[in-house]
Amino acid sequence: MIVESAVRLLTALKSIVGEANVLTAEADIAAYLTDWRGRYRGQSPAVVRPASTAEVASIVRCCADHGVAVVPQGGNTGLCGGATPRPSRDEVVISLSRLNRVRAIDIDNATMTVEAGVPLARVQEVAAEAGLLFPLSLASEGSCAIGGNLSTNAGGTAVLRYGNARELVLGLEVVLADGRVWDGLRSLRKDNTGYDLKQLFIGSEGTLGIITAAVLKLFPSSRKSASALAAVDDVAGAIALLGTMRRALGDRLTGFELVSGECVALARAQFPALADPLPGHPWYALIQADDAAPESALQAQLENALSDAIEQALARDAVVAQSEAQATELWALREHIPDAQKREGPNIKHDISVPVSRIPQFLARAQHELDAAFPGVRYVIFGHLGDGNLHYNLSPPRGAIEADFLAHAPRATRIVYDLVAQFGGSFSAEHGIGKMKR
């Protein structure tokens, strides 16, 4: 960017949000210029921190007038580099962290209107304080922002029951590329007056507009919750167990996660304090069920269903959490896997979805082809089996040079994605496209 032009742009941006909210010093903007994984690093003339939709609109108009691109950023916890500017230093980062108000909560309508920078955990807390539930839940919920969740159509652990982020939204407010504001903040569950335009922006990763606020659906809060970890022989057995749990628990089945024994070993190697209630099995299913009825026999029904599954040889063993603390310990095993991978070192990641019934065939084919192409490759496989979404990650063989292994990432990814296509799947289930998958 030409110096004189940059000075004019920065002066104009400071007039909109104040000098303190236009960050330019290298130390101040460093955290905004890299993604959570540390894979992508960019440059920017400035990070601008608006506090209102009007300020976002003015910033976008200003940058459009100067011919400068913008990169919207929420909690910066994305996994595909979509919120990281390019290295060319010609894109302004718009951080939405100051758009952090809960504008309204309507208990009778079971809705909440929030700004894009509100952390997901805060949305959950406000809903709980009102005796309701916002069910979107994922490992980064303490730091990710709701605007980013919607712009990437986040999934998480409760998709089996409640659906992806796009199914939890009734209305949006969006700043378009020319600075106009589209006001679609409607709280109606039925509205057949035209196109459902909000769905264009959900999952579009900020390419069509910047989400500044949303009307979210709320649900009855859970009065009873039950979690269990079951050991199974293989993925086909886990799918059979999923069917058994669905029949036994109906729509109270909230989550059904698949975790390989290798994942458990990796998580415990990096976080030794994690529990290991069923050691030594090849695969595990982490199960959660919830019921809004206060007198529910959910715990006993889950225990009985698992007991029957063990008798039928669908599961080798199982442990049911007897307290909230024990449930937290079980889920910690699953939630620490991404951080454990990050600590261990670089790996090749894939966020894929395949029809649930075809997952065993896909895994067998993929392992056969990858073993032939990369002898000794290690598989770190976990994810949301209930909705067919696997985090299919590859780690270098023991003793291999990481850089050499990563140099072959395009070949490995081609093998995985070609098979995903053959099995009628998707190469991006919940993480988005970003820079990684373009």
Phi, psi and chi 1 to 4 in degrees:
 res  aa     phi    psi   chi1   chi2   chi3   chi4
   1 MET       -  130.9 -173.0 -179.3  -65.4      -
   2 ILE   -61.9  138.8  -61.6  173.0      -      -
   3 VAL   -57.5  -47.3  173.3      -      -      -
   4 GLU   -61.6  -42.1 -177.0  179.5  -14.3      -
   5 SER   -64.4  -40.3  174.6      -      -      -
   6 ALA   -63.7  -39.9      -      -      -      -
   7 VAL   -62.9  -43.3  170.6      -      -      -
   8 ARG   -63.3  -42.2  -71.8 -160.6  -58.6  -89.9
   9 LEU   -62.6  -48.0  172.6   62.5      -      -
  10 LEU   -62.8  -38.7  -66.5  177.1      -      -
  11 THR   -62.4  -43.5  -60.7      -      -      -
  12 ALA   -65.6  -40.7      -      -      -      -
  13 LEU   -65.7  -39.0  -67.2  173.3      -      -
  14 LYS   -64.5  -31.7  -70.3  173.9 -176.6  176.5
  15 SER   -69.7  -20.8   71.5      -      -      -
  16 ILE   -86.7  -46.4  -63.9  169.5      -      -
  17 VAL  -115.6   -3.7  -61.7      -      -      -
  18 GLY    92.1  148.3      -      -      -      -
  19 GLU   -60.4  -35.0 -174.0  167.9   -8.1      -
  20 ALA   -67.0  -18.6      -      -      -      -
  21 ASN  -108.1   16.9  -69.6  -57.7      -      -
  22 VAL  -117.8  100.1  178.8      -      -      -
  23 LEU   -90.8  130.4  -50.3 -179.8      -      -
  24 THR  -130.6  -22.9   56.9      -      -      -
  25 ALA   -65.0  141.0      -      -      -      -
  26 GLU   -55.5  -42.8 -174.5  174.6  -22.5      -
  27 ALA   -67.2  -32.2      -      -      -      -
  28 ASP   -76.0  -31.4  -67.1  -24.7      -      -
  29 ILE  -101.9   -4.1   67.0  175.2      -      -
  30 ALA   -55.6  -42.8      -      -      -      -
  31 ALA   -67.5  -21.2      -      -      -      -
  32 TYR   -86.4   -9.9  -60.8   89.2      -      -
  33 LEU  -103.0    5.2  -56.4 -177.0      -      -
  34 THR  -135.0  152.2 -174.3      -      -      -
  35 ASP   -85.0  172.3   67.9  -46.8      -      -
  36 TRP   -60.0  -37.3 -178.6   82.0      -      -
  37 ARG   -79.1  -14.4  -74.6  176.7  173.2  159.9
  38 GLY    77.4   18.3      -      -      -      -
  39 ARG   -85.9  -33.3  179.2  168.4 -178.7  171.8
  40 TYR  -117.3  137.3  -60.7   99.4      -      -
  41 ARG  -133.5  133.6  -64.1 -176.4 -175.3  -82.4
  42 GLY  -126.7 -172.8      -      -      -      -
  43 GLN  -132.0  158.5  -63.3  -67.2  -35.8      -
  44 SER  -157.4  144.1  175.6      -      -      -
  45 PRO   -70.5  -22.7   26.5  -34.8      -      -
  46 ALA  -167.7  149.4      -      -      -      -
  47 VAL  -109.8  121.6  174.7      -      -      -
  48 VAL  -108.6  135.6 -171.8      -      -      -
  49 ARG  -121.0   84.4  -58.1  172.4   63.7 -114.8
  50 PRO   -71.9  159.2   28.3  -35.5      -      -
  51 ALA  -118.7    5.1      -      -      -      -
  52 SER  -154.6  163.6   67.7      -      -      -
  53 THR   -62.8  -39.7  -60.8      -      -      -
  54 ALA   -59.8  -39.6      -      -      -      -
  55 GLU   -68.6  -39.3  -70.9 -175.4   -4.1      -
  56 VAL   -59.0  -45.7  174.7      -      -      -
  57 ALA   -61.5  -42.3      -      -      -      -
  58 SER   -65.4  -39.9  -65.7      -      -      -
  59 ILE   -63.0  -44.8  -68.5  165.6      -      -
  60 VAL   -64.2  -42.9  171.5      -      -      -
  61 ARG   -61.6  -43.0  -78.7 -164.3  -60.0  -89.2
  62 CYS   -61.5  -47.3  177.1      -      -      -
  63 CYS   -66.7  -37.0  -70.2      -      -      -
  64 ALA   -63.0  -42.1      -      -      -      -
  65 ASP   -61.6  -32.2  -69.1  -16.4      -      -
  66 HIS   -91.4   -0.1  -75.9   78.9      -      -
  67 GLY    69.1   31.7      -      -      -      -
  68 VAL  -112.3  132.2  174.0      -      -      -
  69 ALA   -75.4  156.3      -      -      -      -
  70 VAL  -124.0  150.6  -60.9      -      -      -
  71 VAL  -124.0  107.2  178.3      -      -      -
  72 PRO   -71.4  144.4   10.0   -5.9      -      -
  73 GLN  -143.0  130.8 -169.3  175.9  101.8      -
  74 GLY   -99.0 -109.6      -      -      -      -
  75 GLY   -83.6   -4.7      -      -      -      -
  76 ASN    57.8   41.9 -161.0   20.7      -      -
  77 THR  -109.7    9.9   60.3      -      -      -
  78 GLY   -62.9  157.3      -      -      -      -
  79 LEU  -111.7    7.4  -61.3  177.7      -      -
  80 CYS  -125.8    9.5  -65.9      -      -      -
  81 GLY    76.5   14.8      -      -      -      -
  82 GLY   -70.7  -17.6      -      -      -      -
  83 ALA  -106.0   13.4      -      -      -      -
  84 THR  -103.6  128.7  -53.9      -      -      -
  85 PRO   -68.6  164.0   26.6  -34.8      -      -
  86 ARG   -74.4  164.4  -65.6  178.2  -64.2 -176.8
  87 PRO   -72.7   -4.8  -17.8   30.7      -      -
  88 SER   -78.8   -3.7   53.2      -      -      -
  89 ARG    62.1   33.2 -163.3  177.3  170.4   81.3
  90 ASP  -123.7   17.4   60.0   -4.8      -      -
  91 GLU  -123.6  130.4  -63.3  173.4  -25.6      -
  92 VAL   -86.0  131.3  167.6      -      -      -
  93 VAL   -87.9  127.2  175.4      -      -      -
  94 ILE  -105.7  105.0  -58.9  178.4      -      -
  95 SER   -86.4  128.1  169.7      -      -      -
  96 LEU   -96.9   15.9  -58.5  172.8      -      -
  97 SER   -63.7  -25.3   58.9      -      -      -
  98 ARG   -86.0   -9.6  -65.3  178.0   68.0 -139.6
  99 LEU   -85.2   75.4  -89.0   74.5      -      -
 100 ASN  -124.1   29.7   54.6   15.0      -      -
 101 ARG   -97.9  143.3  -66.1 -175.7  -57.4  138.0
 102 VAL   -88.5  108.1  176.1      -      -      -
 103 ARG   -73.9  -36.6  -67.2 -173.5 -175.9  176.8
 104 ALA  -164.6  152.3      -      -      -      -
 105 ILE  -133.5  128.1 -175.9  161.9      -      -
 106 ASP  -115.3   98.5 -173.8  -22.9      -      -
 107 ILE   -65.0  -43.6  -65.3  175.9      -      -
 108 ASP   -64.8  -34.7  -69.2  -25.4      -      -
 109 ASN   -89.6   -7.1 -162.8   44.1      -      -
 110 ALA    54.7   53.8      -      -      -      -
 111 THR  -139.0  159.4   57.2      -      -      -
 112 MET  -139.3  135.6 -175.8 -166.9  -50.0      -
 113 THR  -107.8  120.6  -55.8      -      -      -
 114 VAL  -132.2  155.0  -61.2      -      -      -
 115 GLU   -85.6  162.5  -66.4 -179.0  -22.0      -
 116 ALA   -65.5  -26.2      -      -      -      -
 117 GLY   -88.2    1.8      -      -      -      -
 118 VAL   -69.1  126.8  178.3      -      -      -
 119 PRO   -61.8  146.0  -23.5   34.1      -      -
 120 LEU   -57.0  -40.7  174.1   55.7      -      -
 121 ALA   -61.1  -35.2      -      -      -      -
 122 ARG   -68.4  -38.6  178.7   59.5 -178.5  155.0
 123 VAL   -59.1  -44.9  175.3      -      -      -
 124 GLN   -61.3  -42.4  -63.1  167.1  -17.1      -
 125 GLU   -64.4  -45.3  -69.9  167.8    3.7      -
 126 VAL   -64.1  -40.8  173.1      -      -      -
 127 ALA   -61.9  -43.7      -      -      -      -
 128 ALA   -64.0  -38.4      -      -      -      -
 129 GLU   -62.0  -26.9  -70.5  166.4    1.8      -
 130 ALA   -91.8    5.9      -      -      -      -
 131 GLY    78.9   20.0      -      -      -      -
 132 LEU  -124.7 -179.3  -65.0  167.4      -      -
 133 LEU  -132.5  131.9  168.6   72.2      -      -
 134 PHE  -108.2  112.9 -176.6   66.0      -      -
 135 PRO   -84.5  -10.4   29.7  -35.3      -      -
 136 LEU   -60.8  126.6 -176.9   64.0      -      -
 137 SER  -146.9  130.0  179.4      -      -      -
 138 LEU  -151.6  167.4   43.0  135.6      -      -
 139 ALA   -60.9  -32.1      -      -      -      -
 140 SER   -92.4   18.2   62.4      -      -      -
 141 GLU   -61.6  -19.5   59.8 -165.0   29.5      -
 142 GLY   -74.2  -20.5      -      -      -      -
 143 SER  -126.5  -21.2   50.3      -      -      -
 144 CYS   -73.0  155.3   64.0      -      -      -
 145 ALA  -109.3  150.7      -      -      -      -
 146 ILE   -63.6  -32.8 -167.8   66.0      -      -
 147 GLY   -62.9  -41.2      -      -      -      -
 148 GLY   -67.9  -37.3      -      -      -      -
 149 ASN   -58.3  -41.8  -62.8  146.2      -      -
 150 LEU   -76.5  -38.0  -57.9 -174.8      -      -
 151 SER   -68.2  -22.1   70.0      -      -      -
 152 THR  -105.5    2.8   56.8      -      -      -
 153 ASN    50.8   58.5 -172.9   30.6      -      -
 154 ALA   -57.7  151.3      -      -      -      -
 155 GLY  -104.0  -84.9      -      -      -      -
 156 GLY    90.9 -166.0      -      -      -      -
 157 THR   -92.2   -4.5   58.3      -      -      -
 158 ALA  -114.3   16.0      -      -      -      -
 159 VAL   -61.2  -34.4  171.6      -      -      -
 160 LEU   -52.3  -39.1  178.6   59.7      -      -
 161 ARG   -99.2  -40.8 -179.4  171.8 -178.7  178.1
 162 TYR  -109.6  -11.2  -65.3  101.0      -      -
 163 GLY    87.8  175.3      -      -      -      -
 164 ASN   -72.1  175.4  -71.4  -64.7      -      -
 165 ALA   -54.7  -38.5      -      -      -      -
 166 ARG   -61.7  -23.0   70.1  169.6   63.8 -106.2
 167 GLU   -85.7   -1.3  -64.0  171.1   75.8      -
 168 LEU  -109.2   12.4  -55.0  175.2      -      -
 169 VAL  -120.4  134.6 -179.6      -      -      -
 170 LEU  -103.2  -32.8  -66.8  174.6      -      -
 171 GLY  -153.9  158.9      -      -      -      -
 172 LEU  -136.4  155.6  -70.7 -179.3      -      -
 173 GLU  -119.2  129.1  175.4 -174.1   81.7      -
 174 VAL  -136.8  135.9 -178.1      -      -      -
 175 VAL   -92.8  122.8  173.5      -      -      -
 176 LEU   -84.2  175.1  -55.4  177.8      -      -
 177 ALA   -65.4  -22.9      -      -      -      -
 178 ASP   -97.7    6.1   59.7    0.4      -      -
 179 GLY    94.3   -4.6      -      -      -      -
 180 ARG   -70.3  152.0  -72.7  179.3  -62.9  165.0
 181 VAL  -106.4  123.2  177.7      -      -      -
 182 TRP   -94.2  117.0  177.7   67.0      -      -
 183 ASP   -98.3   98.3 -175.9   -0.8      -      -
 184 GLY  -118.0   32.4      -      -      -      -
 185 LEU   -79.5   66.8  -78.7  178.6      -      -
 186 ARG  -100.2  146.2  -61.1  173.0   72.5   87.0
 187 SER  -113.2   31.9   57.8      -      -      -
 188 LEU   -95.2  138.6  -58.7  173.7      -      -
 189 ARG   -89.2  -16.8  -74.5  169.5  172.1   77.2
 190 LYS  -128.4  121.6  -74.3 -173.4  173.7 -179.6
 191 ASP  -159.2   99.2 -178.3    4.4      -      -
 192 ASN  -106.0   37.3  -96.7  -12.6      -      -
 193 THR   -93.4    5.2   56.3      -      -      -
 194 GLY   161.6 -161.7      -      -      -      -
 195 TYR   -65.9  145.6  -58.2  111.8      -      -
 196 ASP   -87.4   77.0 -169.3    3.3      -      -
 197 LEU   -64.4  -26.6  -67.3  178.2      -      -
 198 LYS   -58.8  -30.1   68.7  178.0 -178.1  -68.1
 199 GLN   -69.6  -19.0  -63.2  -63.8   -8.4      -
 200 LEU   -67.5  -34.5  -71.5  174.8      -      -
 201 PHE   -86.8  -31.6  -60.0  102.9      -      -
 202 ILE   -70.8  122.8  -60.6  171.9      -      -
 203 GLY    88.1   -1.0      -      -      -      -
 204 SER   -91.0    1.7   67.4      -      -      -
 205 GLU    57.0   35.0  -59.6 -178.4   51.6      -
 206 GLY    78.8    5.2      -      -      -      -
 207 THR   -77.5  -23.5   57.6      -      -      -
 208 LEU  -106.1  -14.2  -59.9  178.5      -      -
 209 GLY   169.2  167.4      -      -      -      -
 210 ILE  -105.3  115.7  -58.7  174.7      -      -
 211 ILE   -68.9  125.2  -64.6  172.4      -      -
 212 THR  -111.1  -21.1   52.6      -      -      -
 213 ALA  -159.8  160.5      -      -      -      -
 214 ALA  -149.4  148.6      -      -      -      -
 215 VAL   -99.7  119.7  179.7      -      -      -
 216 LEU  -106.5  146.5  -53.9  174.2      -      -
 217 LYS   -78.9  140.1  -65.5  179.6 -173.6  177.4
 218 LEU  -117.0  160.2  -57.1 -179.8      -      -
 219 PHE  -133.8  163.7  -62.5   83.2      -      -
 220 PRO   -57.9  137.3  -23.1   33.3      -      -
 221 SER   -72.7  153.3   61.0      -      -      -
 222 SER   -76.3  130.5  173.1      -      -      -
 223 ARG   -94.5  -28.6  -57.0  -72.7 -172.6   89.9
 224 LYS  -129.9  137.7  -62.6  -74.5 -174.8  179.6
 225 SER  -138.6  142.6 -176.8      -      -      -
 226 ALA  -139.6  134.5      -      -      -      -
 227 SER  -127.5  148.4  -66.9      -      -      -
 228 ALA  -150.4  153.9      -      -      -      -
 229 LEU  -118.9  126.0 -175.8   70.2      -      -
 230 ALA  -120.1  138.3      -      -      -      -
 231 ALA   -94.9  133.8      -      -      -      -
 232 VAL  -130.5  161.7  -66.0      -      -      -
 233 ASP   -73.4  -39.6  -73.9  -40.9      -      -
 234 ASP  -158.0 -179.9   49.2   33.0      -      -
 235 VAL   -70.5  -34.4  176.9      -      -      -
 236 ALA   -60.3  -38.5      -      -      -      -
 237 GLY   -65.4  -36.9      -      -      -      -
 238 ALA   -64.4  -39.2      -      -      -      -
 239 ILE   -66.7  -39.7  -67.1  172.6      -      -
 240 ALA   -63.0  -39.4      -      -      -      -
 241 LEU   -65.5  -37.9 -178.7   61.5      -      -
 242 LEU   -57.2  -45.1  169.8   62.6      -      -
 243 GLY   -61.7  -40.1      -      -      -      -
 244 THR   -63.2  -44.2  -64.4      -      -      -
 245 MET   -64.6  -37.6  -67.1  -62.0  105.6      -
 246 ARG   -63.4  -43.6  -83.0  178.0  158.4  155.5
 247 ARG   -67.4  -35.3  -70.0 -172.8  -69.2  -86.9
 248 ALA   -78.5  -34.5      -      -      -      -
 249 LEU  -113.3  -13.2  -57.0  172.4      -      -
 250 GLY    61.8 -142.1      -      -      -      -
 251 ASP   -77.7    5.3   63.3    2.7      -      -
 252 ARG   -79.1  -11.3  -65.2  173.0  -60.2  170.5
 253 LEU   -73.5  109.6 -176.2   61.8      -      -
 254 THR   -91.8  -42.9  -57.5      -      -      -
 255 GLY  -142.7  145.8      -      -      -      -
 256 PHE  -144.9   99.7 -166.1   98.4      -      -
 257 GLU  -103.1  140.5  -59.7  -73.4  -65.3      -
 258 LEU  -101.5  132.0  178.3   72.5      -      -
 259 VAL  -137.0  127.7 -179.4      -      -      -
 260 SER   -79.8  157.8   70.9      -      -      -
 261 GLY   -60.5  -33.8      -      -      -      -
 262 GLU   -62.4  -37.1  -71.6   87.7  -12.8      -
 263 CYS   -65.4  -42.7  -74.5      -      -      -
 264 VAL   -62.1  -43.7  172.4      -      -      -
 265 ALA   -63.4  -41.2      -      -      -      -
 266 LEU   -64.0  -46.1  170.2   63.2      -      -
 267 ALA   -61.9  -42.3      -      -      -      -
 268 ARG   -74.4  -26.9  -64.0 -163.6   70.4 -107.7
 269 ALA   -67.2  -37.4      -      -      -      -
 270 GLN   -87.4  -26.2  -63.0  -63.8  -30.6      -
 271 PHE  -131.0   79.8  -59.9   94.4      -      -
 272 PRO   -60.2  -20.1  -22.8   33.5      -      -
 273 ALA   -75.9  -10.5      -      -      -      -
 274 LEU   -64.5  145.0  -70.7  173.3      -      -
 275 ALA   -69.5  158.6      -      -      -      -
 276 ASP  -140.1   72.1 -169.3   13.8      -      -
 277 PRO   -72.5  -23.4   25.0  -32.9      -      -
 278 LEU  -134.0   72.7  -64.8  173.7      -      -
 279 PRO   -70.5  150.4   24.9  -33.2      -      -
 280 GLY    86.8   16.4      -      -      -      -
 281 HIS  -105.4  154.4  -65.8  -78.3      -      -
 282 PRO   -75.8  -31.9   25.0  -33.2      -      -
 283 TRP  -144.2  153.2  -67.9   95.5      -      -
 284 TYR  -136.0  150.2  -61.4   90.4      -      -
 285 ALA  -118.0  125.2      -      -      -      -
 286 LEU  -102.3  121.7 -178.3   57.3      -      -
 287 ILE  -118.8  136.4  -55.9  162.1      -      -
 288 GLN  -134.1  136.4 -180.0  172.4  -29.9      -
 289 ALA  -131.2  147.3      -      -      -      -
 290 ASP  -138.0  148.5  -62.6  -78.0      -      -
 291 ASP  -142.6  132.6 -161.6  -29.4      -      -
 292 ALA   -81.9  -10.3      -      -      -      -
 293 ALA   -80.4  125.3      -      -      -      -
 294 PRO   -65.4  -27.9   22.2  -32.0      -      -
 295 GLU   -99.8   21.5  -57.3  -56.2  -38.8      -
 296 SER   -64.1  144.3  169.5      -      -      -
 297 ALA   -97.9   35.1      -      -      -      -
 298 LEU   -57.2  -45.1 -177.9   63.6      -      -
 299 GLN   -60.0  -48.3 -178.9   91.5    2.2      -
 300 ALA   -64.5  -38.0      -      -      -      -
 301 GLN   -66.6  -38.3  -69.8  170.8  -30.0      -
 302 LEU   -65.8  -44.6  176.3   58.6      -      -
 303 GLU   -61.0  -43.4  -68.8  175.4   -7.3      -
 304 ASN   -64.5  -40.7  -69.2  -22.7      -      -
 305 ALA   -64.8  -39.1      -      -      -      -
 306 LEU   -70.9  -37.5  -74.5  169.7      -      -
 307 SER   -61.2  -43.7  177.7      -      -      -
 308 ASP   -63.4  -39.1  -68.9  -16.7      -      -
 309 ALA   -64.2  -37.2      -      -      -      -
 310 ILE   -68.2  -41.2  -68.0  170.7      -      -
 311 GLU   -62.4  -34.1  -72.9 -176.2    9.4      -
 312 GLN   -87.5    6.0  -62.7  166.5   20.3      -
 313 ALA    64.8   23.7      -      -      -      -
 314 LEU   -81.3  -22.6  -63.9  179.1      -      -
 315 ALA  -136.7  147.8      -      -      -      -
 316 ARG   -80.6  -41.4  -71.7 -175.5  176.6 -175.0
 317 ASP  -161.5  166.8 -159.5   -4.8      -      -
 318 ALA  -158.1  152.5      -      -      -      -
 319 VAL  -131.6  132.0   57.6      -      -      -
 320 VAL  -108.5  128.3  178.7      -      -      -
 321 ALA   -62.5  133.2      -      -      -      -
 322 GLN  -101.3    1.3  -60.8  -59.6  -49.3      -
 323 SER  -156.5  167.0   65.6      -      -      -
 324 GLU   -62.9  -36.2 -174.2  174.4  -18.6      -
 325 ALA   -64.2  -40.8      -      -      -      -
 326 GLN   -67.5  -37.8  -71.4 -177.9    4.0      -
 327 ALA   -62.3  -41.3      -      -      -      -
 328 THR   -61.6  -39.3  -60.6      -      -      -
 329 GLU   -63.4  -41.5  -74.2 -175.3   -6.5      -
 330 LEU   -63.5  -45.9  -67.1 -178.3      -      -
 331 TRP   -70.5  -26.1  -81.6   94.4      -      -
 332 ALA   -61.7  -34.6      -      -      -      -
 333 LEU   -57.0  -45.1  -86.4  173.8      -      -
 334 ARG   -71.7  -43.1  160.2   66.8  176.5   84.4
 335 GLU   -74.0  -19.5  -68.8  166.4   -8.0      -
 336 HIS   -88.2   -3.9  -82.3   75.6      -      -
 337 ILE   -62.4  -48.2  -63.9  170.5      -      -
 338 PRO   -59.2  -42.6  -25.2   36.1      -      -
 339 ASP   -66.2  -35.8  -78.3  -27.6      -      -
 340 ALA   -64.0  -41.3      -      -      -      -
 341 GLN   -61.4  -43.4  -76.7 -172.6  -76.0      -
 342 LYS   -61.8  -40.1 -172.3  175.9 -179.3 -179.4
 343 ARG   -68.6  -37.9  -73.4 -170.5  179.3 -171.0
 344 GLU   -68.1  -33.9 -172.5 -171.1   52.8      -
 345 GLY   137.0  179.0      -      -      -      -
 346 PRO   -60.7  147.6  -19.9   31.7      -      -
 347 ASN  -151.9  170.5   47.1   77.5      -      -
 348 ILE   -99.8  118.0  -57.3  171.4      -      -
 349 LYS  -107.0  144.4  -65.3 -178.2 -179.6  -66.7
 350 HIS  -138.7  133.4  -54.1  102.2      -      -
 351 ASP  -114.1   94.2  165.2   46.9      -      -
 352 ILE  -120.1  160.5   60.0  172.7      -      -
 353 SER  -133.5  143.3   59.5      -      -      -
 354 VAL  -141.1  145.3  176.1      -      -      -
 355 PRO   -50.0  134.2  -28.6   35.8      -      -
 356 VAL   -51.9  -41.8  173.2      -      -      -
 357 SER   -65.1  -20.3   58.6      -      -      -
 358 ARG  -103.0    0.7  -53.8 -166.6   72.4 -175.9
 359 ILE   -61.2  -44.9  -72.2  176.7      -      -
 360 PRO   -58.5  -41.4  -26.4   36.9      -      -
 361 GLN   -64.7  -42.9  -65.9  170.4  -83.8      -
 362 PHE   -60.2  -47.3  165.4   80.6      -      -
 363 LEU   -61.8  -40.4  -68.7  175.7      -      -
 364 ALA   -64.9  -45.8      -      -      -      -
 365 ARG   -64.6  -44.4  -77.5  -82.5  -55.3  -81.2
 366 ALA   -63.1  -43.9      -      -      -      -
 367 GLN   -65.0  -40.1 -177.7  168.4  -14.1      -
 368 HIS   -59.6  -46.2  174.6   75.0      -      -
 369 GLU   -73.7  -38.4  -65.1 -166.1   20.5      -
 370 LEU   -73.1  -37.2  -70.7  165.6      -      -
 371 ASP   -60.0  -38.0  -78.8  -11.7      -      -
 372 ALA   -70.0  -37.3      -      -      -      -
 373 ALA   -82.2  -32.3      -      -      -      -
 374 PHE  -136.1   77.3  -52.9  100.2      -      -
 375 PRO   -54.8  131.9  -25.4   35.1      -      -
 376 GLY    89.0   -2.4      -      -      -      -
 377 VAL   -57.3  142.7   65.3      -      -      -
 378 ARG  -106.9  140.5  -68.2  177.8  -67.6  140.7
 379 TYR  -105.2  125.1  -60.6   89.8      -      -
 380 VAL  -116.3   95.3 -177.5      -      -      -
 381 ILE  -118.5  124.4  -57.2  170.3      -      -
 382 PHE  -157.2  170.7   63.5  100.9      -      -
 383 GLY   150.0 -166.0      -      -      -      -
 384 HIS   -96.4   80.5  -41.2  -62.8      -      -
 385 LEU   -58.4  -34.5 -175.0   66.5      -      -
 386 GLY   -58.8  -27.9      -      -      -      -
 387 ASP  -117.4   14.0   52.3   64.4      -      -
 388 GLY    79.2   14.1      -      -      -      -
 389 ASN  -101.9  117.4  174.0 -162.7      -      -
 390 LEU  -114.2  140.1  -65.1 -178.8      -      -
 391 HIS   -94.3   99.3  -58.5  -55.1      -      -
 392 TYR  -102.3   94.0 -171.7   85.4      -      -
 393 ASN  -112.8  147.3  -56.4  -32.6      -      -
 394 LEU  -120.2  127.8  -53.1  174.0      -      -
 395 SER  -108.9  153.0  -69.9      -      -      -
 396 PRO   -62.6  153.4  -16.4   28.4      -      -
 397 PRO   -58.6  153.1  -22.2   32.3      -      -
 398 ARG   -57.1  129.5  -62.6  -71.1 -176.7 -167.8
 399 GLY    84.2   -5.4      -      -      -      -
 400 ALA   -74.8  155.8      -      -      -      -
 401 ILE   -79.7  119.9  -61.1  173.3      -      -
 402 GLU   -57.9  -42.5  -68.9  176.3  -12.4      -
 403 ALA   -62.3  -38.4      -      -      -      -
 404 ASP   -65.0  -41.6  -68.9  -13.7      -      -
 405 PHE   -64.9  -46.2  177.0   72.3      -      -
 406 LEU   -65.8  -25.8  -66.8  177.0      -      -
 407 ALA   -62.8  -23.0      -      -      -      -
 408 HIS   -93.8    9.6  -64.6  -70.2      -      -
 409 ALA   -55.6  -43.5      -      -      -      -
 410 PRO   -58.9  -39.0  -26.3   36.4      -      -
 411 ARG   -67.2  -44.2 -177.3 -176.3  174.5 -162.4
 412 ALA   -63.1  -43.7      -      -      -      -
 413 THR   -65.4  -36.7  -65.8      -      -      -
 414 ARG   -61.8  -42.0 -176.8   59.1 -176.9  -98.0
 415 ILE   -59.9  -48.5  -69.5  172.3      -      -
 416 VAL   -63.3  -48.3  173.3      -      -      -
 417 TYR   -70.2  -35.0  -73.4  171.3      -      -
 418 ASP   -62.7  -40.0  -79.2   -5.2      -      -
 419 LEU   -68.9  -39.6  -75.7  172.4      -      -
 420 VAL   -56.6  -44.0  164.8      -      -      -
 421 ALA   -64.1  -42.5      -      -      -      -
 422 GLN   -60.6  -32.4  -70.9  178.4   32.0      -
 423 PHE   -93.3   12.7  -79.6   87.0      -      -
 424 GLY    72.3   31.6      -      -      -      -
 425 GLY  -105.6 -166.2      -      -      -      -
 426 SER  -129.6  142.6  167.7      -      -      -
 427 PHE   -84.5   -3.8   65.0   84.3      -      -
 428 SER  -141.1  102.1 -179.6      -      -      -
 429 ALA   -84.7  -45.5      -      -      -      -
 430 GLU  -145.4   -7.8   64.2  176.3   -2.7      -
 431 HIS   -92.3  -14.2  -69.8  165.7      -      -
 432 GLY    92.6 -168.5      -      -      -      -
 433 ILE  -104.0  -55.5  -56.1  -62.0      -      -
 434 GLY    55.4 -145.6      -      -      -      -
 435 LYS   -85.4  -32.0  -69.0  178.5  171.6   57.6
 436 MET   -62.0  -38.2 -177.8 -176.9  -63.4      -
 437 LYS  -111.8   11.3  -60.8  176.9 -176.5  176.8
 438 ARG   -63.2      -  -73.5 -176.0   62.2 -171.6
